[in-house]
């Protein structure tokens, strides 16, 4: 994530901001320009000094304080932004608790889409691609007699349990499942990993390399999960996998690794935006953090990003401990895990080319 500047007064503003706290101007995010801009309203639309020739309207979900993204002005009914147009199901927002949780979910989803847009990954909707288009279902648990909603992915449909937006419930699930890390953004990044496995690996040239690194995904998935939940992760798993759950099945290994690729890439960009640097008084060069001189989202050599990330993660973890919090990044990157991350880095950088080739093949 980058830092933004109010183009009216020069104040630093942040991705979720809807108003500049210094000058009071309305703010809106333009995804195709990666810009958070100040706005002036006229004739039912908005203009910005950043792009004076264009008129904008807010995403229809802005009326519910669930979105601050803009779309080019056009006639007609409600218009949804590049992220919200993927929503298939949202909860009944006449319930204030559902509304608050949905707003929280949307904030996490927007950060996911920031990354997907920065990486120029394919983002077809369900209408554009009925078989594998991306859509989201945000579902509340039904009465006690019914089964609780399970967060998951199936053929481009990502389901997020609304209860995950409740901090107490999510912490209960994290502790009961023995997970070192569980966040809404983490859920989004994991489930989207399954989606991009379908698009970029399955029956694609990268599949052989995937199997060499992650294993044979044709093994029975349900049986593999049953075995994992019955027996746990195999001994020695930290040497080969980013998390215990990643050992359950090659699909889960890929999704977990994909999520961590986004964790690392986005956090390095945020640290770079703040000019983070560290020179430990212990004189340990391995813990030195220099301001990043590269764009983590566009860096083709994952080694550059990892060399920056490892001391940065150590600093973040110890700052958290100083505040009495859990480690921000309670994971170890072994050479095997880094190799998997490098595979995903090369995969997503090639995704726009693959998408263009797929379109050409479809026309041909």
Secondary structure, DSSP 8 states (H G I E B T S, - for coil): ---EE-TTT--EE-TT-SB-TTT--EEEEEGGGTEEEEEEEETTEEE-GGGTT--EEE-GGGGGTS--BEEE--SSS----TTGGGEEE---TTSHHHHHHHHHHHHHHHHHHHHHHHTT----BTTT-TTT-BEEEEE----TTS-----EEETTEEEEEGGGGSHHHHHHHHHHTT-S---HHHHHHHHHHHHHHHHHTTTSTTHHHHHHHH--TTS-HHHHHHHHHHH-S-TTGGGT-SSSGGGS-HHHHHHHHHHHHHHHHHHHHHHHHTT--B--TT--GGG-B----S-TTT-S-HHHHHHHHHHHHHHHHHHHHHTT---S------HHHHHHHHHHHHHHHHHHHHHHHHHHHHH-
